[in-house]
Amino acid sequence: MSKDMEAAISMQFDLYGHIARSYENLKKVGSAHYTIGLVEARLQALESNWEKFDTQHDKLLATYREALAGHDYLKKDMQSLTEESYIAQKSMFLDIFRSLKNKVSAEAPAVGANFLQTSRTTLPRIQLQQFSGRYEEWLSFRDLFNSLIVKDASTAQVEKFYYLKTCLKGEAELLIRSLPTTAENFASTHSS
């Protein structure tokens, strides 16, 4: 058995460990400290580890199929074991993510409603529009978003970035999908 194959298998077992412990590592932070950004970052790390595992698995089979025949890696069916662990971990992250997102959504209208009630009691609530990245939609999206979200002093930067992310779709959404929901990322992506 080659050293390269043993190193690759060892890396696979390490990746399995990282995947299988993902949710436990999040729990160490404590649920009171969970944020949408933290859960997104942990979910991205989990997905990255799964992609590495899956790619390496294909390379191992393509290069060392015969040598792996009697190895624990195939006997234990590490690919299936890791995939099931990945799916279980991802489902727990998504449950927390959706819970946090719903909590923010439930709190956000209350803040917006109070603002509108005190300053514009006769106007109906304005729904934020979606932006797909098309040039002809940009000016109306920018002006409305700036008016309702950016210029609202009672809304935190991280909340503004959350609102921005929920308004984007298509190519525009793809550009910032991987950015964690943080105040710093709103400041770096937003230009007045």
Disulfide bonds with the S-S distance in Angstrom:
none
